[in-house]
């Protein structure tokens, strides 16, 4: 997964901690998958890989049911569209 391609210490540490929390937490599998896609989207977005980030965010939206969590996904989707000059879509 994309989250394993991060080269800096902070990103690697975050990835390890997030993976550990996902493993031990009593969250539904669907939500865990959604978070994984969201995290991969954030990583891709940080590297300027907007098409890949959008793919991950849309998959996270498909899986995530919680409105609060969905709002963060939609926010990042909007940021990408705004950065690409698609303000109406954002």
C-alpha positions as CSV (number, residue, x, y, z in Angstrom):
1,X,0.0,0.0,0.0
2,X,1.0,3.6,-0.5
3,X,1.3,4.2,3.2
4,X,4.3,1.9,3.2
5,X,6.2,3.9,0.6
6,X,6.7,6.9,2.9
7,X,10.4,7.6,3.4
8,X,10.5,9.9,6.4
9,X,10.5,8.9,10.0
10,X,7.3,10.7,11.0
11,X,5.3,9.1,8.2
12,X,6.6,5.7,8.9
13,X,5.9,6.1,12.6
14,X,2.4,7.3,11.9
15,X,1.8,4.3,9.6
16,X,3.0,1.8,12.2
17,X,0.9,3.3,15.0
18,X,-2.2,3.6,12.7
19,X,-1.8,0.0,11.6
20,X,-1.5,-1.1,15.2
21,X,-4.5,0.8,16.3
22,X,-6.6,-0.6,13.4
23,X,-5.5,-4.1,14.3
24,X,-6.5,-3.9,18.0
25,X,-9.5,-1.6,17.8
26,X,-13.0,-3.1,17.9
27,X,-14.0,-1.1,14.8
28,X,-16.0,-2.8,12.0
29,X,-13.9,-4.2,9.1
30,X,-15.7,-1.8,6.7
31,X,-14.6,1.2,8.7
32,X,-11.0,-0.1,8.9
33,X,-10.9,-0.4,5.2
34,X,-12.3,3.1,4.7
35,X,-9.7,4.5,7.0
36,X,-7.0,2.7,5.1
37,X,-8.1,4.2,1.8
38,X,-8.4,7.6,3.5
39,X,-4.9,7.4,4.8
40,X,-3.5,6.3,1.4
41,X,-5.4,9.2,-0.1
42,X,-3.8,11.7,2.3
43,X,-0.4,10.3,1.5
44,X,-0.9,10.5,-2.2
45,X,-2.3,14.1,-1.8
46,X,0.7,15.1,0.1
47,X,2.9,13.9,-2.7
48,X,0.9,15.8,-5.3
49,X,-0.6,12.6,-6.8
50,X,-4.1,14.0,-7.0
51,X,-5.6,11.4,-9.3
52,X,-4.5,8.6,-7.0
53,X,-5.6,10.5,-3.9
54,X,-9.1,11.0,-5.5
55,X,-9.4,7.3,-6.2
56,X,-8.6,6.4,-2.6
57,X,-10.9,9.1,-1.2
58,X,-13.8,7.9,-3.4
59,X,-13.3,4.3,-2.3
60,X,-13.2,5.6,1.3
61,X,-16.5,7.4,0.7
62,X,-18.0,4.2,-0.7
63,X,-17.1,2.3,2.5
64,X,-17.5,4.9,5.3
65,X,-20.9,5.3,6.9
66,X,-20.2,7.8,9.7
67,X,-21.2,11.3,8.6
68,X,-18.4,12.9,10.6
69,X,-15.7,10.8,9.0
70,X,-17.2,11.3,5.6
71,X,-17.0,15.1,6.1
72,X,-13.2,14.8,6.3
73,X,-13.0,12.7,3.1
74,X,-15.3,15.2,1.3
75,X,-13.2,18.1,2.6
76,X,-10.0,16.6,1.1
77,X,-11.8,15.9,-2.2
78,X,-12.8,19.5,-2.3
79,X,-9.3,20.7,-1.7
80,X,-8.0,18.6,-4.6
81,X,-10.7,19.9,-7.0
82,X,-10.0,23.5,-5.9
83,X,-6.2,23.0,-6.4
84,X,-7.0,21.8,-9.9
85,X,-9.1,24.9,-10.6
86,X,-12.4,23.0,-10.6
87,X,-14.0,25.3,-8.1
88,X,-17.6,24.5,-9.0
89,X,-16.9,20.8,-8.4
90,X,-15.1,21.6,-5.1
